[in-house]
Amino acid sequence: MQTWLEGDAFYCYVGNKGFEDMDKLEIEGGVPLNGDVEAGGSKNASLPILFASILTSEKIEFTRLPDLKDVSTTLELLRGIGARTELGKNSASVEISSLASTEAPYDLVRTMRASILMLGPLLARARKAKVSLPGGCAIGARPVDLHLSGLEKMGATFRLEDGYVIGECPNGLRGAKISSRVPSVGATENLLMAASLAEGETILENAAREPEIVDLAKMLRAMGANISGEGSSELRIRGVSSLRGVNWRVMFDRIEAGTLLLAGPITGGKVCVRGVDAECLDAFSKKLMECGVRVTAGSDWIAAEGMGERPISFSTAPYPDYPTDLQAQLMAFLAQVPGESVAEETIFENRFMHIPELNRMGASIRIEGARAIIAGRRDCFGGATVMATDLRASASLVLAGLSARGTTNVRRIYHLDRGYESLEKKLSRLGAQILRKAE
Ligand code: UD1
């Protein structure tokens, strides 16, 4: 079955409800940012980890949970199937002692592609699941065929009805050998969760290797799952009959950390991000160093200084290579590094929506298919009113605004709020003149 969802990068505003708070960020640029800032919990790790609470009837306690729209959507989806949740400051507990429903409704799913991650855990626990597919706004087709074909190999069957994927496995899921066409973060996570409670052994070949998958695997192991190979492209999971509750501290957000780190060099300052594992940012920091930024790191911090001296080429690819989620931000940085840099996007089409807006601010970037040619020029950015089009694009506009002469207004920042917790507060503490205002 071929289906499409809009994803992390693409978000649709449908109807009148949900984002009536159309805030904007007003940035007075040209101020060097300096100092230390603490990384928050990872959005992309939080979502699968929260969905993993479907796999047990016991309580799971989460800490370092980022306060983000996608996290509250996930908690709402879980409450919809019967979860009792308690929320604290960057913490939550989830207990699903019994399932009241196995459905993920359209109104919530349409706002978050990661809702598809309910499919595997629901099939594993309840042997059935009904997850809506959002339609109508497939900017950048992102299929979910790998999620579905993997679960089919484990014994599930699917049909599409009224925009919902309805899955069933009346005899339960069984282990299987599943080889993925391309490494998919979401499909690997879905199958990992499903396989933890399946009968027999599952082998995931060409699995994604992202640190967020390692975090999920470690949590599942703490819950009693039998998993090996996380962080490599082959995962082995021997199913167990039940999983238990656990306390889990979510890993740091490497995309937020990379964005905050760039705020130093792009303004001619120096920023140190704390609470990180710098190894997870290896491909990113290597590219910064290649263009002349001084990057230093310790056991739980990373710092960057220097505006960059040489143009570079980079290409996005699955971990451990350069992350697509930091493509737009590095492009904003390279726009002000003298010389011709090249960025290639190999993971998602239409992930260049920030380019027209960066150009309106003074950058000189042209698109040639999946490549962007950046004619870098120091101090290229001037203030402008720009429109955020998706999560990571928004971050690149904020970085450009911090570096620009004059005032920048970044509109439609609900995109930003999906993935960055209090970004403007963190940047203010580093010296940025940035304010959230109602439109
Ligand atoms: C996750 C991240 C997102 C990041 C992306 C790539 C979360 C919540 N989101 O998204 O921020 O940009 O990884 O690092 O963790 N594909 C298929 N069929 C499928 C699934 C994916 O063809 O069934 C393709 C996609 O179109 C894409 C590639 O595989 O070209 C990788 O996508 P995937 O790793 O699945 O991304 P997400 O899990 O959606």
Boltz pocket constraint, residues with backbone or C-beta under 6 A from the ligand:
constraints:
  - pocket:
      binder: B
      contacts: [[A, 7], [A, 8], [A, 43], [A, 44], [A, 45], [A, 47], [A, 113], [A, 114], [A, 141], [A, 142], [A, 143], [A, 144], [A, 145], [A, 146], [A, 147], [A, 148], [A, 182], [A, 183], [A, 184], [A, 185], [A, 186], [A, 187], [A, 208], [A, 212], [A, 323], [A, 324], [A, 325], [A, 346], [A, 347], [A, 348]]
      max_distance: 6.0
